[in-house]
Amino acid sequence: MAILRRAGNPIAEQASMHGTLLALKIAKDGLPRHERQEVRKVVQRLRDKVISEMRAIYRDNFAPERVIVVPHELRDFVTAVRYEPNTLVTDGAKHLVNFWGSTAATDVLRWHGMGASSAAGTTGDTNLGAPMTAETTPASIRAQGTSTAGAAANIMRTVGTLTVWTACSAREWGLFASSGVSSTMWSRVPFAAIALSSGDSVAFTYDLTV
């Protein structure tokens, strides 16, 4: 059964920098046939709403086909949906300034981590509240994401997937500058718990509007 939780309005004023996170639970064994249509309706309603909000800001200067896309090969395996605005943390803002001025910058903000803490995000966060390490497979706390353009020219997107080998519940996500434990965190997003079984994955899509 898909669960949609959406807090606040993630489409802020065009001039402000802000991000949104889409988290999709991908069940190892997929959905029963009678539940598939319901999940597709949930995703479609969310997509329609975001497209409407983006059209009000960008008019036709964006690509609707790149808004909350669930890959065709995964559509029968998505069992939960979370869509949340993010908190840009202070350390992340400092990293962006340093990155901008560097002539040999290597710490790209595309490393995805997830954790088990439901504590609210604050600008003073420097890491996830309870990072998952032993639960993921292979055992690591970060997944390297892609770096692509989003639905408009001023939207940056990164997509990363984390898989678990044991039953657990994901409640938070963070974006980091590298795979290291002491890596700088750009953003942290808590969300309603996603219960995971061995072999399940969570695919995270983060869009940053600048």
C-alpha positions in Angstrom: 0.0 0.0 0.0 1.5 3.3 -1.0 1.5 6.1 1.6 1.9 9.7 0.5 3.0 12.3 2.9 3.7 15.9 1.8 4.5 18.6 4.3 4.3 22.3 3.3 4.8 23.7 -0.2 8.1 22.6 -1.7 7.8 25.0 -4.6 8.9 28.2 -3.0 9.6 31.6 -4.6 11.6 31.4 -7.8 14.4 33.5 -6.4 15.1 31.4 -3.3 17.3 28.3 -3.3 15.5 25.2 -2.0 15.3 21.5 -2.5 12.8 18.6 -2.5 13.3 14.9 -1.8 11.3 12.1 -3.5 11.8 8.7 -1.8 10.4 5.5 -3.3 10.4 2.2 -1.5 11.2 -0.5 -4.0 10.0 -3.9 -2.7 12.1 -6.9 -3.6 9.1 -9.0 -4.6 6.9 -6.3 -6.1 3.3 -5.5 -5.5 0.2 -7.8 -5.7 -1.6 -7.0 -8.9 -4.6 -5.5 -7.2 -2.5 -2.9 -5.5 -0.5 -1.7 -8.5 -3.1 0.6 -9.9 -3.6 2.4 -6.5 0.1 3.1 -6.3 0.2 4.5 -9.8 -2.7 6.8 -9.0 -0.9 8.2 -5.9 2.2 8.9 -7.9 0.2 10.5 -10.8 -1.7 12.8 -8.4 1.5 14.0 -6.9 3.1 14.5 -10.3 0.1 16.5 -11.5 0.2 18.8 -8.5 3.9 19.5 -8.8 3.6 20.2 -12.5 0.8 22.7 -11.8 2.9 24.5 -9.2 6.0 24.5 -11.5 3.9 25.8 -14.4 2.8 28.7 -12.2 6.4 29.7 -11.7 8.2 28.7 -14.9 5.2 28.8 -17.3 6.4 26.5 -20.1 10.1 26.7 -19.4 10.4 23.3 -17.8 10.2 19.7 -18.8 7.1 18.0 -17.3 8.4 14.6 -18.3 11.2 15.0 -15.8 8.9 15.7 -12.8 8.8 12.8 -10.4 9.4 10.1 -12.9 9.1 6.4 -11.7 11.1 4.3 -14.1 8.8 2.0 -16.1 10.7 -1.1 -15.0 10.1 -0.2 -11.3 6.4 0.9 -11.4 5.1 -2.4 -10.1 7.7 -2.5 -7.3 7.1 0.9 -5.7 5.2 0.4 -2.4 5.6 3.7 -0.6 6.1 7.3 -1.6 7.5 10.2 0.4 7.8 13.8 -1.0 9.3 16.4 1.3 10.9 19.8 1.3 14.4 19.8 2.7 16.5 21.6 5.3 19.7 23.1 3.9 22.2 22.9 6.8 24.8 25.5 7.7 27.8 23.2 6.9 26.3 22.5 3.5 26.1 26.2 2.7 29.7 26.7 3.8 30.8 23.8 1.6 29.0 25.4 -1.4 30.9 28.6 -0.9 34.2 26.7 -0.7 33.4 24.5 -3.6 32.5 27.6 -5.8 35.9 29.2 -5.1 38.0 26.0 -5.5 40.1 25.3 -8.6 40.3 21.6 -7.8 37.0 20.8 -6.2 36.4 17.0 -5.9 33.7 16.8 -3.2 30.6 16.7 -5.3 27.2 16.7 -3.5 25.8 13.4 -4.7 26.3 10.9 -1.9 23.1 9.6 -0.5 22.7 8.3 3.1 19.7 7.2 5.1 19.0 6.7 8.8 16.6 5.7 11.5 16.0 9.0 13.3 12.7 10.8 13.1 14.0 14.0 14.8 13.1 17.2 12.9 15.8 18.7 10.7 17.6 21.9 11.7 20.2 24.1 10.0 22.7 23.0 12.7 22.6 19.3 11.8 26.0 17.9 10.7 25.0 14.3 10.1 22.0 12.0 10.1 20.4 11.5 13.5 21.0 7.7 13.4 22.9 6.8 10.2 22.3 3.2 8.8 25.6 1.4 8.4 25.3 -2.3 9.1 21.8 -2.5 7.6 22.8 -1.6 4.1 24.3 -3.9 1.5 27.1 -3.7 0.8 27.9 -2.4 4.2 28.3 1.3 3.7 26.6 4.5 4.8 26.5 6.3 1.5 25.4 5.5 -2.1 26.9 7.5 -5.0 24.2 9.2 -6.9 24.0 10.6 -10.4 24.3 14.3 -11.2 21.9 15.5 -13.9 19.6 18.4 -14.8 16.1 18.4 -13.3 12.9 19.6 -14.9 14.0 23.1 -15.5 17.3 24.8 -16.4 17.9 26.0 -12.9 17.2 22.6 -11.2 20.0 20.2 -10.3 19.1 16.6 -9.7 20.9 13.6 -8.0 19.4 10.1 -7.8 20.8 7.4 -5.5 19.5 4.0 -4.3 20.2 2.2 -1.0 19.4 -1.5 -0.4 19.2 -3.2 3.0 19.9 -6.8 3.9 17.9 -6.9 7.1 14.5 -5.7 8.3 14.6 -2.0 9.4 12.8 1.3 9.0 14.1 4.3 7.2 13.1 7.7 8.6 15.6 10.2 7.3 17.8 11.0 4.3 20.9 13.1 3.9 23.0 14.3 1.0 26.8 14.4 1.5 29.9 15.6 -0.3 31.7 12.2 -0.2 31.3 8.7 1.1 33.4 9.2 4.2 32.0 9.1 7.7 33.1 12.7 8.4 31.9 14.0 5.1 30.1 17.4 4.9 26.3 17.1 4.8 24.4 19.4 2.5 20.8 18.6 3.5 18.8 16.4 5.8 15.2 15.3 5.4 13.2 13.3 8.0 10.1 11.5 6.7 7.4 9.1 7.9 8.9 5.7 8.5 9.4 3.3 5.5 9.4 -0.3 6.7 11.9 -2.3 4.8 12.5 -6.1 4.5 15.7 -7.8 3.4 16.4 -7.0 -0.2 14.2 -3.9 -0.3 15.6 -0.6 -1.6 14.8 3.1 -1.3 15.4 5.2 -4.4 16.0 8.9 -3.5 15.6 11.7 -6.0 16.8 15.1 -4.8 16.1 18.3 -6.8 17.8 21.6 -5.9 16.3 24.7 -7.4 18.7 27.7 -7.5 
